[in-house]
Amino acid sequence: MNNDSCMAECPQSPILPRERVTSALAEAVAAYPLTALTAPMGYGKTTAARQLADALLSGEKKDAAVARAYFVTLPPEPYSAPYLWNFIWGRLAAQGLEFAESVKAYGFPGDAERRQHVFARCRALAERVLLVLDDYHWVADPAMDAYLTALTREGIAGLHILLLSRSRPNLPLEELRLKSLAESFDQSLLAFSEAETAALFTRYGNKDAETARRAWLFSEGWPAALWLCLRNPESREDFSGAPLARMEAMLEESIFSAYDPEDRRLLLQLSLLDHYTAREADDIGGPGSRERLQQLHRNNSFIRFDPATNSYVPHSIFGTFLAKRLPSARDIDQAALCRRVAECHIGREELISALRFLVRAGRDEDKLRLLELFALPGGNLLLFFFADEVMEAVQAIA
């Protein structure tokens, strides 16, 4: 099941008309052969695509209007390009695209000459169409990416492709953007603003602006989290009760379990920090961790980059999810990890935070490191401003 379907549990659909999102996508359709929309599960990619299709088919967005819209949801396995070729064109034939059966029978065009044959058929489209390829993150065969890149470069006037994916597609999107052949959006387009959250809550009968604001702060605009907050008005004021269990199940099933073991290990180690630089990732996770972190960020793994601090920031719900799983990670030396995290805090001159992690580390050597904190610039101020916490820490490690 497409995980964006969690947005459609309510009998009223769509969840909320979003002119801002539809307009941005429509402008891309009008200007480029390809648009890529990448976001983690539960951000409403499919909902946004269907709202876009409705607007384009109705002529509401005249510059980008289309006569037909076709939706193909790719299968959840790393199939070969020939299999996907048959699958996609089979679905298009079932939806009434006239020449789809003949193109399917032609077979996957693995060379330039065969591609041109298929491109010629696409140029013969009698009407402007939108092709939505959903769940593109399942594509694992580079030949499929190469074909789609070549099709985009053809710039066929009657065909626009919208890719929906949880991770960044393996296409040269930056090159295609520079050549005015493609546009790409990430979850920032789909995240609800505070005003949109208030409108959503009002639409479904909760007109209390403060409740909507708390839900927005808790969810950081993640639509699936907002929906679960809306469905659980009995949860605590900060919305961290009943909705969180559902969200964690979604994260476990659709995000965390799909990572390879080293990615999972790195994320669990970093969960002790609420933000981290690439260098800190290496300090905590070991050499090569920054490259892993950068790849995780590119794949929209609920981690954003903050240029103001030059650091990566996990979504608060995702961070909570990871921190709760860290203690049961048997392949991670918890005490050694606490020491590395403490050193990161010392490097930031966050001495109270460092003190707490040294207490958790608990070796005799950590007692000496704890005392060294008072020799650092500002260290003596710990006794003045945080006397109770310092004394508690000293007693705990003594």
BELHU-V721089 format. One record per residue. PSI is psi in whole degrees, -180 to 180 (none if undefined). OMEGA is omega in degrees with one decimal (999 if undefined). Layout:
PSI:OMEGA + PSI:OMEGA
This chain:
137:175.8 + 126:-175.4 + -17:173.5 + -11:179.7 + -17:176.1 + -18:177.6 + -13:-171.7 + 20:-178.2 + -27:179.9 + 144:-179.6 + -21:176.7 + 132:-178.8 + 138:5.0 + 170:-175.2 + -37:178.4 + 124:175.3 + 131:-175.9 + 90:-175.8 + -36:-179.0 + -46:-178.8 + -47:-178.8 + -41:-178.7 + -42:179.7 + -44:179.9 + -39:-179.8 + -39:177.5 + -38:178.3 + -41:178.3 + -39:-178.7 + -27:-170.8 + -25:-170.0 + 153:176.5 + -28:-173.4 + 138:170.7 + 133:176.7 + 128:177.8 + 108:-177.1 + 133:179.0 + 152:176.1 + 171:179.4 + 152:177.0 + 8:176.5 + -2:174.7 + 35:179.5 + -48:-178.2 + -41:177.0 + -44:179.6 + -40:179.8 + -39:180.0 + -37:174.9 + -39:176.3 + -49:-179.0 + -42:178.3 + -44:-179.2 + -39:-178.6 + -38:-179.2 + -31:-179.5 + -12:-176.4 + 7:179.8 + -37:175.6 + 87:-168.8 + -39:-177.9 + -25:-176.6 + 13:-174.2 + 143:177.4 + 158:179.3 + -29:179.9 + 150:174.3 + 130:-179.3 + 135:179.4 + 125:175.6 + 119:176.1 + 118:-174.4 + 149:-175.2 + 149:-173.7 + 57:175.6 + 153:179.4 + 68:-176.9 + 162:177.5 + 162:178.7 + -44:178.0 + -38:178.3 + -47:-179.8 + -36:177.5 + -50:178.7 + -40:-178.9 + -50:-175.9 + -50:-176.3 + -27:173.3 + -42:177.6 + -38:178.6 + -39:177.0 + -42:180.0 + -27:179.3 + 3:171.0 + 11:176.2 + 120:-165.9 + -48:-172.9 + 10:-175.1 + -40:-178.2 + -41:-178.8 + -36:177.9 + -41:177.0 + -46:-178.8 + -26:179.7 + -29:179.7 + 164:-176.7 + 127:-178.5 + 96:-176.0 + -3:178.9 + 169:-173.5 + -40:-178.2 + -44:-179.9 + -33:176.7 + -43:-178.4 + -33:176.8 + -45:179.9 + -41:179.2 + -38:179.1 + -41:176.8 + -40:179.2 + -36:178.7 + -20:-179.0 + 3:177.6 + 129:-178.0 + -13:-177.2 + 157:-179.5 + 131:-176.9 + 158:173.8 + 126:176.3 + 117:178.8 + 119:175.4 + 104:-175.9 + 153:-179.3 + 41:-178.7 + -15:179.4 + -16:178.1 + -15:-178.3 + 122:-177.6 + -10:-178.1 + 116:-179.8 + -24:179.9 + -33:178.1 + -41:176.5 + -40:-179.4 + -41:178.7 + -46:-177.7 + -36:176.3 + -44:179.4 + -40:178.6 + -41:178.2 + -42:-178.6 + -23:176.1 + -28:178.9 + 49:-178.0 + 121:-169.4 + -36:-174.9 + 4:-173.9 + 127:171.7 + 135:-178.2 + 132:174.4 + 116:177.7 + 131:174.0 + 125:-173.6 + 147:175.0 + -26:179.4 + 163:-177.4 + 125:-179.1 + 151:179.4 + 56:176.4 + 154:179.1 + 68:-172.0 + -40:-178.8 + -42:177.3 + -44:-179.8 + -35:177.0 + -44:-179.8 + -29:179.0 + 11:179.5 + 42:177.9 + -12:-175.5 + 159:172.4 + 150:179.4 + 147:178.1 + 152:174.9 + -164:-173.3 + -17:179.1 + -29:176.8 + -37:-172.2 + -18:179.5 + 136:-179.5 + 138:171.4 + 171:177.9 + -40:179.7 + -41:178.6 + -35:176.9 + -44:177.7 + -41:179.0 + -39:178.7 + -47:-179.4 + -39:178.2 + -41:-178.8 + -35:-177.6 + 26:166.0 + 3:178.4 + 103:-173.7 + 8:-179.6 + 112:-175.0 + -35:-178.6 + -38:176.5 + -44:179.0 + -39:-179.6 + -42:179.2 + -41:178.6 + -39:-179.8 + -43:179.1 + -42:-179.4 + -43:-174.1 + -18:-172.8 + 34:175.4 + 2:179.0 + 114:-173.2 + -40:-179.5 + -40:178.3 + -40:176.9 + -42:-178.8 + -41:178.9 + -35:173.5 + -43:-179.2 + -35:-178.3 + -9:-176.2 + 64:-178.0 + -16:-179.1 + -7:-178.2 + 168:-174.8 + 166:-172.1 + -30:-179.1 + 5:176.5 + 21:-178.2 + 13:-178.7 + -109:-173.2 + -41:-178.1 + -34:-172.4 + -37:-180.0 + -42:177.8 + -42:-178.8 + -41:179.6 + -37:176.9 + -40:177.5 + -43:-179.5 + -41:-180.0 + -47:-173.7 + -42:-169.0 + -16:-176.4 + -66:-169.0 + -42:-176.9 + -19:-178.4 + -14:-179.7 + 154:172.0 + 162:-173.6 + -38:-178.7 + -37:175.7 + -43:178.4 + -43:-179.1 + -44:179.7 + -46:-179.0 + -40:178.5 + -42:178.9 + -41:-178.0 + -13:-175.6 + -13:177.2 + -9:176.8 + 143:178.5 + -10:170.4 + 159:-176.3 + 143:175.4 + 169:176.8 + -39:179.1 + -42:178.6 + -34:176.7 + -43:177.2 + -40:-179.2 + -36:-176.0 + -43:-174.9 + -11:-179.5 + 169:-178.8 + 141:179.9 + -7:-177.3 + -33:-179.5 + -38:178.0 + -40:176.3 + -44:-179.9 + -43:179.6 + -39:177.8 + -40:177.2 + -40:177.7 + -45:-179.9 + -31:-178.4 + 17:172.3 + 46:-176.6 + 48:179.5 + 34:177.3 + 125:178.3 + 158:177.4 + 129:179.1 + 104:-177.2 + -23:-179.1 + -34:-179.8 + 0:-178.3 + 40:-176.2 + 162:177.3 + 138:-175.1 + 117:177.7 + 149:171.2 + 138:-174.0 + -38:179.9 + -40:178.5 + -41:178.2 + -42:177.1 + -43:178.4 + -46:-177.9 + -44:-177.0 + -34:179.7 + -25:-178.9 + -15:-176.9 + -46:-176.2 + -25:-178.7 + 4:179.3 + 101:-172.9 + -21:-177.6 + 8:179.7 + 125:175.1 + 103:-172.1 + -42:-178.4 + -45:178.9 + -37:177.6 + -42:179.5 + -36:178.1 + -43:-179.8 + -39:178.5 + -39:177.5 + -43:179.5 + -35:175.6 + -42:179.0 + -36:176.4 + -42:177.0 + -29:177.3 + -3:-174.4 + 33:174.4 + 78:-165.2 + -34:178.1 + -42:177.3 + -42:177.8 + -42:179.7 + -44:-178.5 + -39:-178.9 + -31:175.0 + -36:175.2 + -43:179.7 + -31:-179.7 + -50:163.8 + 12:177.6 + 165:175.0 + -40:179.0 + -29:-179.7 + -26:175.6 + -43:179.6 + -42:179.1 + -36:177.7 + -44:179.6 + -33:179.4 + -25:180.0 + -31:-177.4 + -9:176.2 + -9:178.8 + 157:176.2 + 125:-179.7 + -5:-177.1 + -40:-179.6 + -24:179.0 + -20:177.6 + -42:-179.6 + -33:-176.6 + -47:-173.6 + -24:-175.1 + 44:-173.6 + -46:-177.1 + -44:-178.8 + -39:179.8 + -46:-178.6 + -39:177.9 + -42:-179.8 + -43:-179.7 + -43:179.5 + -36:-177.7 + -33:-175.2 + -8:-177.9 + none:999
